[in-house]
Amino acid sequence: MPAVFLHSTFAYFMNRFSPQFSLPALLVGSMMPDVEVLAIYYLTNGAIDRLLFHSIIGAMTIGTITSMVIVVFIYPSFVSFFVRMDKTYIKKKCSFSWTLIGLCLIGNVSHVLIDATHHTFNPLIIQY
């Protein structure tokens, strides 16, 4: 099973290095490929566990778009409900911009590159 939250350490350190970067975009982007793993694994009873989001092309396209949609539309409500943070502050950090898209892209691609060095499979190509 994937350890989704281990990839978030990259996002945390990147945000510490440059605090103007949106931590929500980096976090969601770095965890998005493993969200696909959970869904595919359970839908196929474990026969398939990685598909499109664990390839460079999939991470750069569909993974980034999905991450961006989640950050802009779902993340602010989710975090303000569970963490009790000010929703307007969170929405400001999650507002749509080219930087947000770039940070979602960085999160997704970093996940795939980290997986390439830690797993026996090669996630750099689409797996069938």
C-alpha positions in Angstrom: 0.0 0.0 0.0 1.2 3.5 -0.7 2.4 5.8 2.1 0.7 8.9 0.8 1.9 11.3 3.5 5.6 10.5 3.0 5.6 12.6 -0.2 4.2 15.6 1.7 7.6 16.1 3.4 8.9 17.3 0.0 6.1 19.8 -0.2 6.7 21.0 3.4 10.4 21.6 2.8 9.8 23.3 -0.5 7.3 25.7 1.3 9.9 26.3 4.1 12.5 27.1 1.5 10.2 29.6 -0.3 7.2 30.5 1.9 5.4 32.5 -0.8 4.7 29.1 -2.5 1.2 27.7 -1.9 1.6 24.8 0.6 -1.9 23.4 -0.4 -0.9 23.2 -4.0 2.4 21.4 -3.2 0.7 19.1 -0.7 -2.2 18.0 -3.0 0.1 17.7 -6.0 2.5 15.5 -4.1 -0.2 13.2 -2.9 -2.4 13.0 -6.0 -0.7 10.0 -7.7 -1.3 7.8 -4.7 -5.0 8.8 -4.6 -5.2 7.1 -8.0 -3.5 4.0 -6.5 -6.0 3.7 -3.8 -9.0 3.9 -6.2 -7.5 1.6 -8.8 -6.3 -1.0 -6.3 -9.7 -1.4 -4.7 -11.7 -1.2 -8.0 -9.6 -4.0 -9.5 -9.2 -6.1 -6.3 -5.4 -5.5 -6.3 -4.8 -6.7 -9.9 -3.7 -3.2 -11.0 -2.2 -0.7 -8.6 -0.7 2.1 -10.8 -1.8 3.6 -14.0 -1.7 7.1 -15.5 -0.8 9.3 -12.6 2.4 7.5 -11.9 3.8 8.3 -15.3 5.6 11.6 -16.1 3.1 12.5 -18.8 0.1 11.6 -16.7 1.4 13.5 -13.7 2.1 16.6 -15.8 -1.3 16.6 -17.5 -4.2 14.9 -15.8 -2.5 14.8 -12.3 -1.8 18.5 -12.4 -5.3 19.4 -13.6 -7.0 17.2 -11.0 -4.7 18.6 -8.3 -5.6 22.2 -9.3 -9.3 21.5 -9.3 -9.1 19.9 -5.8 -7.0 22.8 -4.4 -9.2 25.6 -5.8 -12.7 24.0 -5.2 -12.4 21.4 -2.4 -9.4 22.1 -0.2 -10.5 25.4 1.3 -13.9 24.0 2.6 -12.3 20.7 3.7 -9.5 22.4 5.7 -11.6 25.1 7.2 -14.1 22.5 8.4 -11.6 20.0 9.9 -8.8 22.3 11.1 -11.0 25.3 11.9 -8.9 27.8 10.0 -10.2 31.0 8.5 -11.8 30.1 5.2 -10.9 33.4 3.5 -7.2 33.0 4.4 -7.2 29.5 2.9 -9.1 30.6 -0.2 -6.4 33.3 -0.7 -3.7 30.6 -0.7 -5.8 28.4 -3.0 -6.8 31.0 -5.6 -6.3 30.1 -9.2 -3.1 31.3 -10.8 -0.3 30.2 -13.0 1.8 29.8 -9.9 -0.7 27.4 -8.4 -0.7 25.3 -11.6 3.1 25.2 -11.6 3.2 24.2 -7.9 0.6 21.4 -8.6 2.8 20.3 -11.5 5.9 20.3 -9.2 4.1 18.3 -6.6 3.0 15.6 -9.1 6.3 15.3 -10.9 8.2 15.2 -7.6 6.0 12.3 -6.5 6.8 10.3 -9.6 10.5 11.0 -9.5 10.7 10.1 -5.8 8.8 6.8 -6.5 11.2 6.0 -9.3 14.1 5.9 -6.8 12.2 3.9 -4.1 10.2 1.2 -5.9 11.0 -1.8 -7.9 8.6 -0.8 -10.7 9.4 2.0 -13.1 6.7 4.7 -12.7 8.2 6.9 -15.4 6.2 5.2 -18.2 2.5 4.4 -18.4 1.8 0.9 -16.9 -0.7 -1.5 -18.4 
